[in-house]
Amino acid sequence: MNRSPWSWIPTLYFAEGFPYFIVNAISLVMLKDLGTSNGKLAALTSFIALPWLFKPLWSPLVDTVKSKRWWIIATQLTIAVSVALIAFTLSGKALSVTLFLFAVTATASATHDISADGYYMLALDEKRQSVFIGIRNTFYRIAMIFGQGIVVVFAGEVEKYTKNTASAWRITFVFAAAILALLTIYHNHVLPQVELRLDKGVKSLNNFVSAFSSFFTKKGCWTAVLFMLFYRFPEALLMKMLYPFFSDPVSSGGLGLDKEAYGIICGSAGVAALLAGGILGGFYISKHGLRRSLPLMALSLTLPCIVYPYLSWAQPGSLTVIGACIAFDQFGYGFGFTAYIAYMMKFSDGQLKTSHYAVCTGFMALSAVLPGAVSGYIQEICGYSGFFTLVVLSCAVTFAVTYLALRKTDYLTQ
């Protein structure tokens, strides 16, 4: 059956994003609620996210064993089961088991990323890929808003009812597992079969080694690697410290918000701005091309960082002011990040596009893991105002690699 991409792209990329933010964001909120320090918090949540860094090591298996559709369904089922098990093992005595299950979730989710991104590039022609970049990125980020918004608010409301933080999070993870199970059932029904027609000739385990060697011999490889590592450097520093900043008391330099206020702000002003920025970014690249779009998008990605020094200095009590700052940040990020995905897709194009794109996303993961792992310790040394000032200064790194990409990569005009 020839199904419209609208029937599966939004839900597929929600299903790709939700487990990622369970591991990288919801786990962070949970550990913070359980009293973990900022330094340890950032390090632990970076450690359990390592599968996204190493997924290129097994990405050729997704190219050569079974179909990408099969991998999508199998990994979604694994994620749903592992998240359910987190709910039943969460306690002070079993924290190591819980962290292990987060790592299992991360491994399955990273494998799902490989198969879903490869499936996307096989199922759509280049023109529709460009049109739907903004849509897929938007629903991926909606998964973040869902996790940091609805799920966090849900956890806060349950905690008020149960008067027990651990119990509230157990119930919350059951809720998350149920959503993931429903997505698995839906995708098993709606995802069209496309690979027998489009991915012929790649099904050989001999490509396991060549997938990596050919990536590093592609034209402009090292420029692309630098771009993938540093384009979003400011965000990589920021992302682990946002919830601690929002939740820490004013006396400690934070904003003193509870989980409900944090969730409502991110799930209302944030999601509206993100939708607008992500969709606009996809159509902008489709119309103007990546080369012409990239300078504006780099500026859009970095400029919103100025809201965080302001929030840390002013510490406003108004949720309207805080929400406006988040909306500005999310719109800029949604618009600017679109160029990052488009760049990786153009660089990965070729016979082994699934494996090459997975290598790209491995570099994308590395770009977040290393700054994120040390961000908590930097914040503890500098305080929130000093930390956010450093983030703004780090925007120069984004501008530098954008300039390098424009100078050194001819295929941006193709």
Order of alpha helices (4+ residues) and beta strands (2+ residues): alpha-alpha-alpha-alpha-alpha-alpha-alpha-alpha-alpha-alpha-alpha-alpha-alpha-alpha-alpha-alpha-alpha-alpha-alpha-alpha-alpha-alpha
